[in-house]
Amino acid sequence: MAKHGKKYLEAVKKLEGVSTCSLDEAVKLLKATTTTKFDSSLEIHMRLNVDPTHADQMVRATLALPNGTGKEVRVIAFVPDDKTKEAKAAGAMKAGMDELIEEVSKGFIDFDVAVATPDAMKNLGKIAKILGTKGLMPNPKAGTVTPEVGKTIEAIKKGRVEFRTDKMGQIHNIFGKVSFT
């Protein structure tokens, strides 16, 4: 039998007899049973009983969290030169077209979300393999391909998150920090 610390054992005692609970009770239990000295992230994991191999059962959407996830999101924007200032003013760390595509093709992937205008998508074919394998390719379904780049970047920076089912038909996502009220 594995040895556990005092904090862990106290948290387990608080969970004795709890098999299912409401969302409000679950959040209270999360705060009461945290054992870390840092501000932990809170995650939600849901089994949806869907078969993601069928296109009509795939669950994918975006959601604007009122206080974000507690993490700073790094956004880049693939936009024509006339929208570069708008993207940077909205909070993008880098914006542009050809220079940014060249930078990504050389290995720059130090960002969390990529946003693009619809007319920029034809140029992203050169780096589609790089971005696609990392899950960073702009996608209309995720709301990252849009003519309103400024509004989209601001929404992402404020706390808009994307969720989708995995191969097993489950959703996993961060929804906040323990310190949130």
Beta strands, then each sheet from edge to edge (+ up, - down):
strand 1: 41-47
strand 2: 60-64
strand 3: 75-78
strand 4: 94-96
strand 5: 113-116
strand 6: 160-164
strand 7: 170-177
sheet 1: 1+ 7-
sheet 2: 2+ 6-
sheet 3: 4+ 3+ 5+
end
